[in-house]
Amino acid sequence: MVTVATDTVELSAQQQLVRESIRDICSEFDDEYWREKDRAGDYPDEFVTTLGDHGWLGVLIPEEYGGAGMGTAEVVVMMEEIAASGGGFAAAQAIHGGIYNSVPIVRHGSDELKEQLLPDVAAGDVAIQSLGLTEPNAGSDSTSIETVADQQGDEYVINGQKIWTSRVDASDYLLVVARTTPKSDAEKRTKGISMFLVEIQPAIDAGTLEIQSIPKTASNAVHAYELWFDDLHVPADNLIGERGNGFYHLLDGLNEERLVIAAECLGLGELAIQKGVDYANERVVFDRPIGQNQAIQHPLSKAYAEIQAAKQLTYSAATAVEGESGAAVGAQANMAKYLSAEAAFAAADAAVQAHGGFGVAREYDVERYFREARLTRLVPITQELVLNYIGENVLDLPRSY
């Protein structure tokens, strides 16, 4: 079997250590493991537990709280490797929230909240896998959310609805974004929004939180939910950061997360290309391997070139983002996500086409990669919104929405 080159960017010593450690862990979970998780719609508990036992769910948590204290440059390596290992986008998404939902607490939470939660999160004993942001009537317009949190003494009472909230079944806590000031009364549309930490099971037991799984066709092992809050009481101490500034707390770190999503797309694309190349070399039709035909070679080659171009931008931006901020870094992060998602889709499409009729057979896996690659063009931000960002913030064109 020909191994397609993926180690194509220069890594620091620490990044190399991350890559080797994650590869070792992922080698314990073969294609059949991920194939069955997708078929049965089962969350990959064994995989996530193994990563947690090795401390990887605390990769972004400071060392003073028991975490690894690493940054974006290391997490892009980690998530690319997880996706490329055979688990694809779903494997990376299985832990994505567990890593990134602790960031608002690290950066904006009270000292008490940090001391209470972060060591357990870093140890893999407690999970904050879910973020309740998206709503049926708001979608990508997050400032138009209708979920409200009314302060009553030393508590907030939350009412409203969320949709597409992932991993609720695999989480102890949920971050909920709600309006504490009506949009019409807020100083600006991005103000008056706050973020809260909610303990899931007690809320369900009390009947103040109802959850319902959303049937879907991509990343079946990672479940998404619709949520309803009915007079859910939350201690005021569970407010994360400043009241009314939750939207800004949410945006803080967004560039870093976009780059990690890009890395997950890259890993998925590399996985698809490897599968396509393997089959093209093995499958013999008309007395020769189908990989000898340009109709098979060219789409895989083009996708590989696109993956490599996106990878250079992603890794370059991951190094820059640690010490910079503003529109320039935001543009790099958004462009990296856009290009990586497009390249992943092209790679998965080429892999399916190379397999011919077997491209839609579960046993060859590429149909799963194709479903996941299509999803990457929608989440966590649509490709169109990325282009809007570039048009407005890089090309200085009038805001289009």
N, C-alpha and C positions, 0 to 999 in steps of 0.2 A: 504494500500500500504506500502510495506517495503522500507524504505529509506536507500540506500546503504551509508555506512560511507565514507565521503570524507574529513572531518576535521581531518586529520590523522598526521599532522605535527604541531609542536609547533610554534605558532605565537607570535610576539611581540604585545604590546598593539596597536601600530600604524597599524600593519598589520591586526589585528582584526577589527579595525575601518574601514579600507579600505574594508574588506570582507563584513561587515554588510552594509556599505553604498552602495556598488555595488549590493549586493543582493536585497536591497530595490528598487533600480532603475530598475534592470532587471525584478523584479516581475511584472512590469507594461506591459511587452511585453511577451505575451504567445506564446505557440507553433504555434498557427494559424497565428500569426503575422509573424513569421520567415518562416513558410511554404509558405505563400503567397508571401513574398518577394523573396524567391527562385523561386517559380513557375513563377512569373511575371518578374523576373529579375530586380526588383526595389531596388535601394539603400535605406537602412534603415534610411532615413533622420530624422524621429521622434526620433529614438533611439539615434542617434549621437547628435542631437540637445539637447536632455535631458542630456546626459553626459556633453556636452559643457556648458550648463547652470549651471551645478553643479561644473564646474571647472576641470573636470577630463581630458580634453584634454591638460591641462597645468600641468599635474602631475609631469613632469620632468623639468619644467621651474623654475628657481630660484625664490624665494619669492620676490626679489627686482624688478622683472618684472611682478609680479602679479600671479605667478604660485604657485604650492603647495610645490615645492622644495623637492619632495620625490625622492626615488632611485629605483634601480632594485628590492630590497626586497619587496617593496610595489607594484610595477607594475606587478610582477609575480602573486601576489594574485589577483589583479584587473583583469588581462586578463584570468586567469584560471576561475574565477567566471563568467565572461561574457560568455565564451564558454560553461561552464557547465549549465548556466541558461536556455538553450534551443536554443540559437542562434548559437551554435557551432563555428567552425573555422571562418565561414563567419562573424559572429558578431564581433569577435575580430579583424579580418582583416579590417573591416569597419573603425576602428579607429587607427589601428596599425601605419599607416604612419603619421597620424595626431599627434601622440605622438612622434615618433622617428625621423621624418624629421626635427624637431626643434633642435635636439641635435647638429648637426654640426654648427648651428648658435650660439647656447649657448656656445659651446666650442671654435669655431674658427672665428665666425663672428665679424665684426667691432662693436664698441660701438654704432655707429649710426644705424646700421642695427638692432642690438638688441633692442635699444630703440624704433625704428620705428615699429617693427613687434611683438616682443614677448608679450607685454601686450595684444594685440588684439588676438593673438593665445591662450594665457592663458585664456582669457575671452570667447573663442569659437566664436569670431566674424570674425576671419580670419583663413583659413585652408591652411596648407602646407602638403597636403595628399600624394603628388606624388614625386617619385624619378625616374628620367630617367637615367638608367645605362645600362641595358641589351640591346644588339644589335643582329640583325640576324646573323652577321658573327663573333660574338665574344662569345656569350653565357656565360658560366661560366668563360671564360678567359677574365676577365674585363680589363686587361692591353692591350688587342688587339682591343679596341673600335676604331671606325673610325670617329665618330663625332668629328668635330674640332671647335675650337673657336679661331679666328684670331683677335688680337688686332689692332684696327684702332682708334688711338687717345684716347679719353676717353670712348671708347666703345669696346665691343667684338662682333664679328659677328659669329654666330653659324650656322653650316651646318651639316646635317647628319640625322641619323635615329635611333630610339629606338623602342624596342618591349617589351611587357609584362610590361608596365608602368600602375600601378593600380590607380584607384580613380581620374583620371584626371577630370571627370565630377563632382566631389565633392570637388574640390580644387581651391583655388585662386592662389596659387603659385606652382611652380614645381622646384625641384632641378635637375639640368642637369649636368651630368658628361661628360666632353669633353677633348680632347687632345689639349693642348696649345703648345706642342712640339711633333713633330712626334716621334713615338716609335723608329725609326732607329737613331734618333739624340739624344735621351734622354740618360742621364748618366746611367740609369738602367731602366728596363721595367716598374717599378712601379712609375717612375718619369715622369714629363711632362704632368700630368693629373690634371685638375682643376675642381672646382665645382662652379656652378653659380645658382643664384636665378632668376627665370623667372616668370613674371606675365602672367598668361595663357590667359585670355580673350582678352587683348589688342593684344597679338601676333596672336591669331586666327583672330581677326578683321582685322589685317594688312595683313593677308595672308602669314605670315612668319612661322606659325605653323599650320600644318594639323594633325588632329587626326582621328583615325578610330577604332571603337570598335572591339575586337576579340571575336567571338562567342566561348563559352566554356561550359563545363558540370559540373563544380564544383564551389562552392562559387558564384552562379549566381547573387547574390545581390551586389557583389563587382566586378565592371567592370575593364577589362584590355584593354589597348589600344596600337596601333602602332602609332608612332609619326614621323613626317617628319619636319625637320627644313630647311628653305630656306632663307638664309641671315637674320636670326633673330638677331636684334640688342639688346644688353644688356648693360646697363651702367657698366663701370668698377667698380663702387662702389658695384655692385651686385656679385662680386667675393667673394666667401666665403673662408676665410683663405688665405693661401699663394698660389700664382701662382705656378703650377707644383707639389704641394703637396696634391692635392685633393684626391688621392688614399689613402693616410695615414689618412686624415681627415675622409674618409669613413670608414676605418678600426677602427678608434678610437670609441669605444663603441660597436663594433661588438659582443664581448662576451656577453655583457649585453642583446643585442637584441636577440641573439641566445637563451638565457635562457627564455626570454619572449615568444618566439615562442614555446619553449618546454612547457611552462605553458599553452599556448593556446591548444596545443595537449593534454595535460593532461585533461583540462576541457572538450574537445570533447570526450575523452575516457571515462571519468566519466559519461557524459551524455548518451553515447551509452550503457554503462553497466547498468545504471539505467533503461533505456527503455527495455533492454533485460530481466532484472530481473522482471520488472513489467509484461511483457507479459508472461514470463514463469510461473509466479504465477497465472495469470488470465486465460490462455488458457487451457481448459480441453479437452483431447483426450483420448479415451479408459478409460473413467471414472476416470481420475486423471489428475492433473495439469502436463503439460509437463516439468515443472521445477523439477519434481521428477526424471526425467530420467538423468542419468549421461552424456549422449551424449549432453544434454543441459547445465547441471551444469558445466562440466569440462572446456569447452572453455570460458565461462564467468568467472569462477574462475581463470583460468590461466591469462586471460586478466587483471583482477582486481589486481592480484599479480604483474604483469608487470607494471601496472600503478603506483602502490604504490612504487615499487622499483625506477622507473624513477622519481617519485615525491620527494623522499628523496634526490636523487642526485641534482635535479633541485633547490630545496630550500636551500640545503647546499651550492651549488655553488653561488646562488643569494646573500647569506650573505657574502661569501668570496670575490666575484668579486669587491665589493665596495672599498676594500683596497688593492687589489693585481692586478697584471698584469702578462703577460708573458705566456709561453707555458703551465704551470700547470693549470692556470685558463682557458686558451683557450681550453685545453683538456676537462676539466669538462663541459664547456659550449657546446662544440660540442658533447660530449657523452650524455649530457642531451637531446639535440635536437634529436639525433639519437634514443635513447631509448624511448623517449616520442612519437615520430612519429610512431615507430614500435608498441608500446603498443596501441596507438590510433587506428591504423589500425586493430590490432587484436581484439580490443574491438568492433569496428564497424562491423567487419566481423562476430564476434560471435553473435552480436545483430541481424544482418540480418538473419543469419542461424536459430536463435531461433524463428524468426517470420515465418519461412517457406515461403510460397508463398506471404504472406503479407509483407515480407521483402523488396519487390520492389514496394509496394504501397505507394504513396506519403503521404497518411493520417497517416501512422505510423512513418514517419520521419527518420527511421533508414537508408533508402536508401540514403538520403541526407547526413547523417553522414558518410556513407561509401564513397561516392564520395569525401567528404571533407578530410576524413582520408587518402585517396589515394594521394590527393594533398599535404598533409603535408610531404610526403616522397620525394617530388620534390622541394619544396620551403621553405625558400629562398635559400637553398643549398641542393643539392641532397644527399641522404644517402651515395652514393659512394664517394663523395668529402669529407664527414665527415670522412669516413674510411681512405681515403688518408691522411688527416690531422693527424689522430691518428698514422697511420703507420710511417709517416715521423717524426712527432714532439714528439711522446711519445715512440714509439718502436725503433726509430732511424734507420729506414729502408731507403734505397735509395729512393729519390724522384721518383715517378712513372709517372709523367706527366710534 
